[in-house]
Structures are given as C-alpha cells and as structure tokens.
Amino acid sequence: MSIDPEASEPRWAVPPEGGWTADDLDTLPNLPPHTELIDGSLVFVSPQTLFHSRAVSFFEWQLQSLVPPELEVVREFTIDIDRYNRPEPDVIVINGDVVDDPNQTRFPAEAVRLAIEVVSPESRSRDRETKPVKYARATIPHYWRVENHDGRAVVYVFEREPATGAYTSTGIFHDRMKVSVPFTVDLDLTAITARRSRAADPE
C-alpha cells in the first residue's frame, strides 16, 4: 500500500528573523491572491462579500470617468510604504507617470493621491486604525473608508493635515457623496446596493 507524501510546508509559513520585506511579496511562491505585508507580517484576505465586491467595482468604474487625465485609477494593487509595509488598498488614484510597465507589481506610496478601503469584518481594525496611520505617514493626501451599514454604503472621508501629518475627518456620506478634492466627485452611493434591494426600498 502506497502512502502519499505529505505536502511540504509553504516557505511563507515561517517568517525569517525580522519579518518579511516588501520585495518578498514578488518572490515567495504560492502566496494566496491579494496578500499584503503589514509590519513585516503577511496578511491574507478572507472570502469577499457581495457588498465588498460591488463597492470596489463601483468606485473603480465611477472614478475612472471622473479623474483628471494625469491620474489613473487602479483596483487591488499593492503600494510600497517602506521595507516592511506593502499594503493593497481596494482602490487607488495615482499619478499617471508611475504607470510605465505592464509587468510592474506595485506603485510607490508617494504617487498615490487617494486610497480607498472597503471594510470587511476581518479587516475592520486594519482599515480603521492600522492602515490610516501608515497611509498618512506615507503622505497620501486623501483616504476614504467605505463601510456597510445594514446593506447601505457609508463613506468616511479623511484628508491629511500637513501640520500634524495625520488624517482629519472631512465628511461622512450616506446615499450621496459630493467632494471637491482630490477632484470633483458626485456619486449616488445607493447604486452599490443590489437592484432588487433598491426596488424593494424606494426611499
């Protein structure tokens, strides 16, 4: 009777002394999709909810039609903050001049004008606490956090205050979102909800 060989443990199961680095995300084999690096630790995403998928697609496509020509919108792409931090925002708006190679796997954080995170139950503390601090330190001027409140999207908008280097809240938006920075945006947030749900709740 033959015995199947045990599966070998993946290399990323045991971190090196000092933790993984930003470069390791490009070389470690068989990493799960959308793996992030936070403080030298690999962070894996949980299965995506329908709300998360709809919200990410909504902001990607809506912003594509609104950004100035010198900017680009990219979804689920990692950014280099420092040697031990390479997060993957759900949507980013970046300077177009850094999009120069179809094989590139990351963008420099200093090229990011806006980072958007759609909160999942397992990412709540990272999106509310950890990532905003790191994005602000990386001088990303604008941060939007999108949350699911009983099936409706609520967007929390933050702008980096130069004197403190920290984000300050500039608005909380339900149903409709209107801002003038980093460029003019006017969005119907109810469009994130499934069509059937909108039809059942005309308010």
C-alpha positions in Angstrom: 0.0 0.0 0.0 1.5 3.3 -1.1 1.4 6.3 1.2 1.0 9.7 -0.4 3.8 12.1 0.5 2.9 14.9 2.9 2.5 18.3 1.4 5.6 20.4 2.1 5.1 23.4 4.2 5.0 26.7 2.2 8.0 28.9 2.6 5.9 31.8 3.9 4.5 29.7 6.8 7.6 30.6 8.9 8.8 34.2 8.6 12.5 35.0 8.7 14.1 36.8 11.6 13.0 40.4 11.4 9.9 39.5 9.3 9.2 39.5 5.6 10.1 42.5 3.4 8.2 44.3 0.5 10.4 42.5 -2.0 9.4 39.1 -0.7 5.9 39.5 -2.0 7.2 39.2 -5.5 9.3 36.1 -4.9 7.5 33.9 -2.3 5.9 31.0 -4.2 2.2 30.1 -4.0 1.1 33.1 -1.9 -2.7 33.5 -1.8 -4.1 36.2 -4.0 -4.2 39.8 -2.6 -1.6 39.0 0.2 -0.5 42.2 2.0 2.6 43.0 4.1 1.9 44.8 7.3 4.8 45.4 9.8 6.7 42.5 8.3 3.8 40.0 8.6 1.8 38.5 5.7 -1.9 39.3 5.8 -4.3 37.1 3.9 -7.8 38.2 2.9 -11.0 36.3 3.8 -13.6 35.4 1.2 -15.1 38.5 -0.3 -18.6 39.6 0.4 -21.0 40.7 -2.3 -21.1 44.2 -0.7 -17.3 44.4 -0.9 -17.2 43.3 -4.5 -19.9 45.7 -5.5 -18.3 48.6 -3.6 -14.9 48.1 -5.1 -16.2 47.8 -8.6 -18.4 50.9 -8.1 -15.6 53.2 -7.0 -13.2 51.8 -9.6 -15.6 52.5 -12.5 -17.1 55.7 -11.2 -13.7 57.3 -10.6 -12.4 56.2 -13.9 -14.9 58.5 -15.5 -14.1 61.4 -13.2 -10.3 61.6 -12.7 -8.3 64.2 -14.5 -6.2 62.9 -17.4 -3.0 63.0 -15.5 -4.3 60.5 -12.9 -5.2 56.8 -13.1 -7.5 54.6 -11.1 -6.3 51.1 -10.2 -8.0 48.4 -8.0 -6.4 45.9 -5.6 -2.8 46.8 -6.3 0.0 46.9 -3.7 1.9 50.1 -2.8 5.3 50.4 -1.3 5.3 52.3 2.0 8.6 51.1 3.4 10.6 47.9 3.7 8.1 46.2 5.9 4.8 47.6 4.7 3.3 46.9 1.3 -0.5 47.0 1.7 -3.0 46.6 -1.0 -5.8 49.2 -1.0 -9.0 48.3 -2.6 -8.9 51.2 -5.0 -6.2 53.9 -5.5 -5.9 57.0 -7.6 -2.3 57.6 -8.6 -0.1 59.9 -10.7 -0.2 58.5 -14.2 3.5 58.9 -14.8 4.3 55.9 -12.5 2.2 53.6 -14.7 5.0 52.7 -17.1 5.4 48.9 -17.2 2.7 46.3 -17.7 4.7 43.9 -15.6 5.0 46.1 -12.6 3.6 44.7 -9.3 3.5 47.8 -7.1 3.5 51.6 -7.0 5.4 54.0 -4.8 3.2 55.3 -2.0 4.3 58.9 -2.8 2.5 58.6 -6.1 -0.9 57.8 -4.5 -3.3 60.7 -4.3 -6.2 58.7 -2.8 -6.5 55.4 -1.1 -9.9 53.7 -0.6 -10.6 50.7 1.7 -13.9 48.8 1.7 -14.2 47.4 5.2 -14.8 43.7 5.8 -15.5 42.1 9.2 -11.9 40.8 9.4 -10.3 44.0 8.2 -12.2 46.4 10.4 -9.3 47.2 12.8 -6.8 47.4 10.0 -8.9 49.7 7.9 -10.0 51.9 10.8 -6.7 52.1 12.7 -3.6 50.5 11.2 -3.8 51.5 7.6 -4.8 55.1 8.0 -1.8 55.7 10.2 0.5 54.2 7.7 -1.1 55.9 4.7 -0.9 59.3 6.5 2.8 58.7 7.3 3.4 57.9 3.7 1.9 61.3 2.9 -1.1 60.0 0.9 -3.2 63.1 1.0 -6.7 61.5 0.9 -8.2 58.4 2.4 -11.8 57.1 2.1 -13.2 54.3 4.2 -16.3 52.6 2.9 -18.5 50.6 5.4 -21.6 48.5 5.1 -24.3 49.8 7.4 -27.3 47.5 7.2 -26.8 47.0 3.4 -26.1 50.7 2.6 -22.8 52.2 1.9 -21.4 54.9 4.2 -18.2 56.7 3.2 -15.9 58.3 5.7 -13.7 60.8 4.1 -10.3 61.9 5.5 -7.7 64.5 4.4 -4.1 64.6 5.6 -3.4 67.7 7.7 0.1 68.9 6.9 0.9 70.4 10.3 0.2 67.1 12.2 0.8 64.6 9.4 -2.4 62.8 10.5 -5.8 62.4 8.8 -8.7 64.6 9.8 -12.3 63.8 9.1 -13.8 66.0 6.4 -17.2 64.3 5.9 -19.4 61.2 6.4 -21.7 60.5 3.4 -24.9 58.5 3.2 -26.7 57.8 -0.1 -25.0 60.7 -1.9 -21.3 61.7 -1.8 -20.1 65.2 -3.0 -16.5 66.3 -2.6 -14.2 68.7 -4.4 -10.9 67.1 -3.6 -8.7 65.4 -4.8 -11.0 66.2 -7.7 -14.8 66.9 -8.1 -16.8 63.8 -7.2 -20.7 63.5 -7.1 -21.7 59.9 -6.5 -25.0 58.1 -5.9 -24.0 55.6 -3.2 -27.3 53.8 -3.3 -26.1 52.3 -6.7 -23.8 50.0 -4.7 -26.9 48.2 -3.3 -28.3 45.3 -5.3 -31.0 46.3 -7.8 -33.6 44.1 -6.1 -32.9 45.8 -2.8 -33.3 49.2 -4.3 -36.6 48.3 -5.9 -37.9 47.0 -2.6 -36.9 50.1 -0.7 -37.7 53.2 -2.8 -36.6 55.6 0.0 
